[in-house]
Amino acid sequence: MQVVKHLRYIAEYIIARVFLAFLNRFSINSSIAAAEKIADMWFALHFSRRRIAIDNILKSGITNNPATAREIARKSFRHFAILIVESLRSKMFLDENSWRKNVKLEIDPLVMSHLNNPKQGLIVISGHFGNWEIAAQVLSYFKPVAGITRQLDNPYTNKLMHSLKPRNKYRLIPKYEANPLRFLQILTNGEILALLNDQHARREDPLVPFFGIPAHTHITPALLHLTTKIPVCFGYCARIKPCNFVLHADPPIYYQQTGNKQNDIIAILQMLNHYLEEAIRKYPDQYLWAHRRWKKLRPLKATIPTKDESKV
C-alpha cells in the first residue's frame, strides 16, 4: 500500500510540474483561456460539486431562479480556475513597480493608518472569495503578512506549491503547527495575521447565521481580538478583469466586551459574516459555492439571532 501511495504522489508531482511548465510557456491570457475551458469541463463532469454549488446559491437567497443559480455556479468554477493562474503568475503584474496600476485600493482610512504603522498588528479576515492570494501579496507591500495553510498530503507537491506561492513579505505557516503562541507572536510583532473564516467548523464551534442560515463558525478571529485587543477587519480582493483587482477593507472592529464571552464571540463573528455576505452579493460569481458551508447542523441555540436579527 505504501508503494502505491508513493507512486501516486510521484505521478501527482509530475502532473503538477507539467501544468506549471504549460503556464510558463504560454501568455497569461492563453493560460486563463485554457483554465476556463478546464473549469467548464469540471463543472459539467463533477455532478456532486455542481449540485452543492447550485443548492447553496439558492439557499443563500442570492437568486431564487435555478437557471441563474446554475450560471453563477458555472462562473464560480471559472473564477477559481483563473485564481490559480493569477496566483501562480502574479509576479508578472504585482511587482513593486506595477502593482498599484493593477490594484485599486478601497481601504478604510483607519485600517490604512494601521497598515502604515509598523508596530500595529492587524487581524484581517476574509473568505474563499475573490483572490485571497493576491490580497495577501498586496498587503505585504505595507507590512509582513502571515497566512494559514493546510499541508497537502503529497509531500512533493506540497513543497513545490509552497515554493511558488509566497511573494514579497508574505509567508505561509502550517495550520497545525505545534507552537500554540504563533498567532500572538505574529500580532505583537506588528504583522498581519490573515485568516479565511468561512469553512465549515467543528460541531463544538458556535452556530452563527450566514445568509440567515446557521452555520458552525470558527471562533479564532473573535477570540484573538477579545484576548489581544488588536483590531480585526474584514477585507477582500475582487477581480475587475483578468489580473486587475480592487482591494477592499471595511472599518476595523473594536468590540466592547459585555462580560459574556460566548455572546461577545458570536457578535463579532456575526459582523464578519455580514461583511462577507455583502461582498458576495456584490460579486456572487467570485465565491466558492461548491463547499458544504451548512453541513451537519445541530439545533440553533437561543443565543443566536434569527435571520432578521442577524443584520448588522
C-alpha positions as CSV (number, residue, x, y, z in Angstrom):
1,M,0.0,0.0,0.0
2,Q,2.9,2.4,0.8
3,V,4.4,1.7,-2.6
4,V,1.2,2.5,-4.3
5,K,0.8,5.7,-2.4
6,H,4.4,6.7,-3.1
7,L,3.9,6.1,-6.9
8,R,0.7,8.2,-6.8
9,Y,2.5,11.0,-5.1
10,I,5.2,10.9,-7.8
11,A,2.5,10.9,-10.5
12,E,0.7,13.9,-9.0
13,Y,4.0,15.7,-8.7
14,I,4.8,15.1,-12.4
15,I,1.4,16.3,-13.4
16,A,1.9,19.5,-11.3
17,R,5.3,20.1,-12.9
18,V,3.8,19.7,-16.4
19,F,1.0,22.1,-15.5
20,L,3.4,24.7,-14.3
21,A,5.6,24.3,-17.4
22,F,2.4,24.9,-19.5
23,L,1.7,28.0,-17.6
24,N,5.2,29.4,-18.0
25,R,5.3,28.6,-21.7
26,F,2.1,30.5,-22.8
27,S,1.0,34.0,-22.2
28,I,-1.2,34.7,-19.1
29,N,-4.2,35.4,-21.3
30,S,-3.8,32.0,-23.1
31,S,-3.4,30.3,-19.7
32,I,-6.6,31.9,-18.4
33,A,-8.5,30.8,-21.5
34,A,-7.3,27.3,-21.0
35,A,-8.2,27.4,-17.3
36,E,-11.7,28.5,-18.2
37,K,-12.1,25.5,-20.6
38,I,-10.9,23.1,-17.9
39,A,-13.3,24.7,-15.4
40,D,-16.2,24.3,-17.8
41,M,-15.4,20.6,-18.2
42,W,-15.0,20.1,-14.4
43,F,-18.4,21.8,-13.9
44,A,-20.0,19.6,-16.5
45,L,-18.5,16.3,-15.1
46,H,-18.5,16.9,-11.4
47,F,-22.2,16.4,-10.6
48,S,-21.9,16.5,-6.8
49,R,-20.0,19.7,-6.6
50,R,-22.1,21.3,-9.2
51,R,-25.2,20.4,-7.3
52,I,-23.8,21.6,-4.0
53,A,-22.9,25.0,-5.6
54,I,-26.3,25.5,-7.2
55,D,-28.1,24.5,-4.0
56,N,-26.0,26.8,-1.9
57,I,-26.7,29.7,-4.2
58,L,-30.4,29.1,-4.0
59,K,-30.3,28.6,-0.2
60,S,-28.4,31.9,0.2
61,G,-31.2,33.9,-1.4
62,I,-28.8,35.5,-3.9
63,T,-31.3,34.3,-6.5
64,N,-34.4,32.1,-6.5
65,N,-34.1,31.3,-10.2
66,P,-32.4,27.8,-10.8
67,A,-31.1,28.8,-14.2
68,T,-29.5,32.0,-12.8
69,A,-28.0,29.9,-9.9
70,R,-26.5,27.5,-12.4
71,E,-24.9,30.3,-14.3
72,I,-23.4,31.8,-11.1
73,A,-22.1,28.4,-10.2
74,R,-20.5,27.9,-13.6
75,K,-18.8,31.3,-13.4
76,S,-17.7,30.5,-9.8
77,F,-15.9,27.3,-11.1
78,R,-14.2,29.5,-13.8
79,H,-13.3,32.1,-11.2
80,F,-11.3,29.6,-9.2
81,A,-9.6,28.2,-12.2
82,I,-8.5,31.8,-13.1
83,L,-7.5,32.4,-9.5
84,I,-4.9,29.6,-9.7
85,V,-3.4,31.0,-12.9
86,E,-3.3,34.6,-11.5
87,S,-1.8,33.5,-8.2
88,L,1.0,31.4,-9.8
89,R,1.8,34.1,-12.4
90,S,1.4,37.1,-10.1
91,K,5.0,38.2,-10.3
92,M,4.1,39.4,-13.9
93,F,1.7,42.1,-12.7
94,L,2.3,42.5,-8.9
95,D,5.9,43.6,-8.6
96,E,6.9,46.6,-6.6
97,N,6.7,48.9,-9.6
98,S,3.4,47.7,-11.2
99,W,1.1,46.5,-8.5
100,R,-0.5,49.9,-8.0
101,K,-1.5,50.0,-11.7
102,N,-3.3,46.7,-11.4
103,V,-4.9,47.0,-7.9
104,K,-7.3,49.7,-6.9
105,L,-7.3,50.3,-3.1
106,E,-10.6,50.8,-1.3
107,I,-9.3,50.7,2.3
108,D,-10.9,52.3,5.3
109,P,-8.7,55.2,6.5
110,L,-8.2,53.8,10.0
111,V,-7.2,50.4,8.5
112,M,-4.7,52.3,6.2
113,S,-3.2,54.0,9.3
114,H,-2.7,50.6,10.9
115,L,-1.1,49.3,7.7
116,N,1.3,52.2,7.8
117,N,2.2,51.8,11.4
118,P,5.0,49.2,11.7
119,K,4.2,48.5,15.3
120,Q,0.5,47.8,14.9
121,G,-0.6,44.2,14.4
122,L,-3.8,43.6,12.5
123,I,-6.2,40.6,12.1
124,V,-7.5,40.5,8.6
125,I,-10.4,38.2,7.9
126,S,-11.8,37.1,4.5
127,G,-13.5,34.1,3.0
128,H,-12.9,31.9,0.0
129,F,-13.9,34.9,-2.1
130,G,-12.2,36.9,-4.8
131,N,-8.4,36.2,-4.9
132,W,-7.2,36.0,-1.3
133,E,-3.6,35.1,-2.5
134,I,-3.4,38.4,-4.4
135,A,-4.8,40.2,-1.4
136,A,-2.1,38.9,0.9
137,Q,0.6,39.7,-1.6
138,V,-0.6,43.3,-2.0
139,L,-0.9,43.8,1.8
140,S,2.6,42.5,2.2
141,Y,3.8,45.7,0.5
142,F,2.6,47.5,3.6
143,K,3.8,45.1,6.3
144,P,4.6,41.4,6.7
145,V,1.6,39.0,6.3
146,A,1.3,35.5,7.7
147,G,-1.3,33.3,6.1
148,I,-2.5,29.9,7.5
149,T,-2.5,26.9,5.2
150,R,-3.1,23.2,5.4
151,Q,-0.3,21.0,4.3
152,L,-1.0,18.9,1.2
153,D,-1.0,15.1,1.8
154,N,1.5,14.8,-1.1
155,P,4.9,16.0,0.4
156,Y,6.4,16.5,-3.1
157,T,3.5,18.6,-4.4
158,N,3.3,20.4,-1.1
159,K,6.9,21.5,-1.3
160,L,6.5,22.6,-4.9
161,M,3.4,24.6,-4.4
162,H,4.6,26.4,-1.3
163,S,7.8,27.3,-3.0
164,L,5.8,29.2,-5.6
165,K,3.1,30.9,-3.6
166,P,4.7,33.4,-1.3
167,R,5.7,36.8,-2.6
168,N,7.4,39.8,-1.0
169,K,6.8,39.8,2.8
170,Y,4.0,37.2,2.6
171,R,4.6,33.8,4.2
172,L,2.6,30.7,4.9
173,I,2.5,28.8,8.2
174,P,1.1,25.4,8.7
175,K,-2.4,25.3,10.1
176,Y,-1.5,22.6,12.7
177,E,2.0,24.0,13.7
178,A,3.0,22.9,17.2
179,N,3.6,26.4,18.6
180,P,0.4,27.5,20.3
181,L,1.6,31.1,20.6
182,R,2.4,31.6,16.9
183,F,-0.6,33.9,16.3
184,L,0.2,36.1,19.3
185,Q,3.8,36.4,18.2
186,I,2.8,37.5,14.7
187,L,0.4,40.2,16.0
188,T,2.8,41.5,18.7
189,N,5.5,41.8,16.0
190,G,3.2,44.3,14.2
191,E,2.4,41.9,11.4
192,I,-0.9,41.0,9.7
193,L,-2.5,37.7,10.5
194,A,-4.7,36.7,7.5
195,L,-7.4,34.1,8.1
196,L,-10.1,32.7,5.9
197,N,-13.1,32.0,8.2
198,D,-15.9,30.6,6.1
199,Q,-15.1,26.9,6.0
200,H,-17.4,24.6,8.0
201,A,-16.1,24.4,11.6
202,R,-16.4,21.8,14.2
203,R,-19.7,20.9,15.7
204,E,-18.4,22.3,19.0
205,D,-18.0,25.8,17.5
206,P,-21.0,28.1,17.7
207,L,-23.7,28.4,15.2
208,V,-23.7,31.9,13.6
209,P,-26.1,33.0,10.8
210,F,-24.6,33.1,7.3
211,F,-27.1,34.4,4.8
212,G,-29.6,33.9,7.6
213,I,-28.9,30.2,8.0
214,P,-27.0,28.9,11.0
215,A,-23.5,27.6,10.2
216,H,-20.8,26.3,12.6
217,T,-18.2,29.1,12.5
218,H,-14.5,29.1,13.6
219,I,-14.0,31.3,16.7
220,T,-10.3,32.1,16.3
221,P,-10.7,35.7,14.9
222,A,-13.1,36.7,17.7
223,L,-11.1,35.0,20.4
224,L,-7.8,36.7,19.2
225,H,-9.5,40.1,19.2
226,L,-11.0,39.7,22.6
227,T,-7.8,38.4,24.1
228,T,-5.3,40.8,22.5
229,K,-7.5,43.9,21.8
230,I,-5.8,44.0,18.4
231,P,-8.2,45.3,15.7
232,V,-9.9,42.9,13.4
233,C,-11.2,43.9,10.0
234,F,-12.8,42.2,7.0
235,G,-11.3,42.6,3.6
236,Y,-11.3,41.1,0.1
237,C,-9.7,41.3,-3.3
238,A,-12.2,41.1,-6.1
239,R,-11.3,40.7,-9.8
240,I,-12.4,43.5,-12.1
241,K,-10.9,41.9,-15.1
242,P,-8.0,39.4,-15.6
243,C,-5.0,40.5,-13.5
244,N,-6.8,43.6,-12.4
245,F,-8.4,43.9,-8.9
246,V,-9.9,46.0,-6.2
247,L,-8.6,45.5,-2.7
248,H,-11.3,46.4,-0.2
249,A,-11.1,46.7,3.6
250,D,-14.0,47.5,5.9
251,P,-13.6,49.6,9.1
252,P,-11.8,47.8,11.9
253,I,-13.8,46.2,14.7
254,Y,-13.1,47.3,18.2
255,Y,-15.5,45.3,20.2
256,Q,-16.6,46.4,23.7
257,Q,-16.8,43.3,25.9
258,T,-20.0,42.7,27.8
259,G,-18.8,40.2,30.3
260,N,-20.5,37.3,28.4
261,K,-17.6,35.8,26.4
262,Q,-19.8,33.4,24.3
263,N,-22.2,36.2,23.3
264,D,-19.2,38.5,22.5
265,I,-17.6,35.9,20.3
266,I,-20.9,35.4,18.4
267,A,-21.4,39.1,18.0
268,I,-18.0,39.6,16.4
269,L,-18.5,36.6,14.1
270,Q,-21.9,37.9,13.0
271,M,-20.3,41.2,12.0
272,L,-17.6,39.4,10.0
273,N,-20.2,37.2,8.3
274,H,-22.3,40.2,7.5
275,Y,-19.3,41.9,5.7
276,L,-18.7,38.6,3.7
277,E,-22.3,38.4,2.7
278,E,-22.2,42.0,1.4
279,A,-19.1,41.2,-0.6
280,I,-20.7,38.1,-2.1
281,R,-23.9,39.9,-3.0
282,K,-21.7,42.4,-5.0
283,Y,-19.7,39.7,-6.8
284,P,-21.7,36.5,-6.4
285,D,-19.6,34.5,-9.0
286,Q,-16.4,35.1,-7.1
287,Y,-17.4,32.9,-4.1
288,L,-16.6,29.3,-3.6
289,W,-20.1,28.0,-3.6
290,A,-19.1,24.4,-4.1
291,H,-18.0,23.7,-0.5
292,R,-20.5,22.5,2.1
293,R,-20.9,25.5,4.3
294,W,-24.1,24.3,6.0
295,K,-23.5,20.7,6.7
296,K,-24.0,18.7,9.9
297,L,-26.1,21.3,11.6
298,R,-27.3,20.9,15.2
299,P,-30.3,22.8,16.7
300,L,-29.9,26.6,16.8
301,K,-29.3,27.9,20.2
302,A,-31.4,30.7,21.7
303,T,-28.4,33.0,21.9
304,I,-28.1,33.1,18.1
305,P,-30.3,35.8,16.5
306,T,-32.8,34.9,13.7
307,K,-32.3,35.9,10.1
308,D,-33.9,39.3,10.6
309,E,-32.0,40.0,13.8
310,S,-28.6,39.0,12.3
311,K,-28.3,42.2,10.2
312,V,-25.6,44.5,11.4
